């Protein structure tokens, strides 16, 4: 089986490469000239917002599956960089769907809880979206691009992704660990609720669902739903850091450019029960992450 991974240098892309089954031939693309995780010819520089580039690459590789792990994820930045956000989160999906149709590829696309307004979460796969900000609207439009396409697809919705990043780029967990190690005080919101997702488990779940007959929308995230402050305190406890440096605040105090879905969360019963995907609760995921640093 031939699989093309877009955004292979992102956190999820790295894990997809690392955890790929032995029978899969991996090809990765990103915006860098070279890759530290995939040697040529398995890696190519490609801008998937350019339809011709995307088409030529997909025609050349003719993959069985395309896993679209590329995304514009700066929630606040999306309010200002709307054109760039739309190009990456919508135009690129349309380009991949167009190219996939030419060679009969199937697509796995990564989406988010930000397509919901967070007023009555947690949400199952059939919940009606109502995004609050431009990032959420762009991700919903990316989903709709696949809904309108004749190709086979799986849309994976996830949230609060964390893990060990070989490029050193921070996520919520690694950012907080570093701050607490440096004895720096931090403020963490009490009113944002959702699943926390270990990137390794998301990647493993994606590989499992690719090997199944599942099609359509699927939630893959950590199996516990909790507020961000409780999660931050668990991070401090698991990594044996000073919990007293964490001060609670509410989201409205931050004056962020983009609104957040507060009472969010994704129901993952279908992933666990129908697809047999292993998903940890918050503390279990953090313990697994800590083992990677030992």
SULMO-V701901 format. One record per pair of residues at least 12 apart in sequence whose C-alpha atoms are under 7 Angstrom apart, sorted by sequence separation. I is the first residue (numbers start at 1). J is the second residue. If there is no record, write none. Layout:
i:I j:J
i:I j:J
//
This chain:
i:33 j:45
i:32 j:45
i:72 j:85
i:116 j:129
i:117 j:130
i:28 j:42
i:29 j:43
i:31 j:45
i:115 j:129
i:116 j:130
i:117 j:131
i:27 j:42
i:28 j:43
i:29 j:44
i:30 j:45
i:31 j:46
i:115 j:130
i:116 j:131
i:117 j:132
i:26 j:42
i:27 j:43
i:28 j:44
i:29 j:45
i:30 j:46
i:31 j:47
i:72 j:88
i:115 j:131
i:29 j:46
i:71 j:88
i:72 j:89
i:114 j:131
i:71 j:89
i:202 j:220
i:202 j:221
i:229 j:248
i:8 j:28
i:3 j:24
i:8 j:29
i:9 j:30
i:115 j:136
i:1 j:23
i:2 j:24
i:3 j:25
i:4 j:26
i:5 j:27
i:6 j:28
i:7 j:29
i:8 j:30
i:114 j:136
i:115 j:137
i:1 j:24
i:2 j:25
i:3 j:26
i:4 j:27
i:5 j:28
i:6 j:29
i:7 j:30
i:1 j:25
i:2 j:26
i:3 j:27
i:4 j:28
i:5 j:29
i:6 j:30
i:115 j:139
i:197 j:221
i:115 j:140
i:196 j:221
i:197 j:222
i:195 j:221
i:196 j:222
i:195 j:222
i:111 j:139
i:195 j:223
i:195 j:224
i:195 j:225
i:194 j:225
i:195 j:226
i:193 j:225
i:194 j:226
i:193 j:226
i:194 j:227
i:193 j:227
i:160 j:195
i:161 j:196
i:162 j:197
i:163 j:198
i:192 j:227
i:193 j:228
i:159 j:195
i:160 j:196
i:161 j:197
i:162 j:198
i:163 j:199
i:191 j:227
i:192 j:228
i:159 j:196
i:160 j:197
i:161 j:198
i:162 j:199
i:190 j:227
i:49 j:87
i:159 j:197
i:161 j:199
i:190 j:228
i:49 j:88
i:66 j:105
i:189 j:228
i:190 j:229
i:65 j:105
i:66 j:106
i:67 j:107
i:68 j:108
i:69 j:109
i:188 j:228
i:189 j:229
i:225 j:265
i:54 j:95
i:58 j:99
i:62 j:103
i:64 j:105
i:65 j:106
i:66 j:107
i:67 j:108
i:68 j:109
i:69 j:110
i:188 j:229
i:49 j:91
i:54 j:96
i:58 j:100
i:63 j:105
i:64 j:106
i:65 j:107
i:66 j:108
i:67 j:109
i:68 j:110
i:49 j:92
i:48 j:92
i:51 j:95
i:55 j:99
i:59 j:103
i:111 j:155
i:113 j:157
i:54 j:99
i:106 j:151
i:107 j:152
i:108 j:153
i:109 j:154
i:110 j:155
i:111 j:156
i:112 j:157
i:113 j:158
i:223 j:268
i:106 j:152
i:107 j:153
i:108 j:154
i:109 j:155
i:110 j:156
i:111 j:157
i:112 j:158
i:113 j:159
i:48 j:95
i:106 j:153
i:107 j:154
i:108 j:155
i:109 j:156
i:110 j:157
i:111 j:158
i:112 j:159
i:219 j:266
i:221 j:268
i:90 j:138
i:219 j:267
i:220 j:268
i:238 j:286
i:89 j:138
i:93 j:142
i:97 j:146
i:219 j:268
i:234 j:283
i:238 j:287
i:89 j:139
i:101 j:151
i:90 j:141
i:94 j:145
i:220 j:271
i:235 j:286
i:86 j:138
i:90 j:142
i:93 j:145
i:97 j:149
i:219 j:271
i:89 j:142
i:218 j:271
i:79 j:134
i:13 j:69
i:78 j:134
i:223 j:279
i:12 j:69
i:78 j:135
i:222 j:279
i:223 j:280
i:224 j:281
i:188 j:246
i:190 j:248
i:222 j:280
i:223 j:281
i:224 j:282
i:4 j:63
i:186 j:245
i:187 j:246
i:188 j:247
i:189 j:248
i:190 j:249
i:191 j:250
i:222 j:281
i:3 j:63
i:75 j:135
i:181 j:241
i:185 j:245
i:186 j:246
i:187 j:247
i:188 j:248
i:189 j:249
i:190 j:250
i:191 j:251
i:222 j:282
i:2 j:63
i:3 j:64
i:4 j:65
i:5 j:66
i:6 j:67
i:8 j:69
i:154 j:215
i:155 j:216
i:156 j:217
i:157 j:218
i:158 j:219
i:180 j:241
i:184 j:245
i:185 j:246
i:186 j:247
i:187 j:248
i:188 j:249
i:189 j:250
i:2 j:64
i:3 j:65
i:4 j:66
i:5 j:67
i:6 j:68
i:7 j:69
i:153 j:215
i:154 j:216
i:155 j:217
i:156 j:218
i:157 j:219
i:158 j:220
i:159 j:221
i:180 j:242
i:187 j:249
i:189 j:251
i:1 j:64
i:2 j:65
i:3 j:66
i:4 j:67
i:5 j:68
i:6 j:69
i:7 j:70
i:153 j:216
i:154 j:217
i:155 j:218
i:156 j:219
i:157 j:220
i:158 j:221
i:5 j:69
i:6 j:70
i:156 j:220
i:209 j:275
i:193 j:262
i:192 j:262
i:193 j:263
i:194 j:264
i:195 j:265
i:191 j:262
i:192 j:263
i:193 j:264
i:194 j:265
i:195 j:266
i:193 j:265
i:205 j:277
i:201 j:278
i:201 j:279
i:196 j:282
i:198 j:285
i:125 j:217
i:125 j:218
i:125 j:219
i:133 j:258
i:133 j:259
i:163 j:289
i:132 j:259
i:121 j:263
i:122 j:264
i:123 j:265
i:124 j:266
i:118 j:261
i:119 j:262
i:120 j:263
i:121 j:264
i:122 j:265
i:123 j:266
i:124 j:267
i:117 j:261
i:118 j:262
i:119 j:263
i:121 j:265
i:122 j:266
i:123 j:267
i:116 j:261
i:118 j:263
i:122 j:267
i:118 j:264
i:114 j:261
i:113 j:264
i:113 j:265
i:11 j:165
i:79 j:257
i:79 j:258
i:76 j:256
i:76 j:257
i:76 j:258
i:75 j:258
i:15 j:199
i:15 j:200
i:19 j:204
i:12 j:199
i:16 j:203
i:15 j:203
i:12 j:203
//
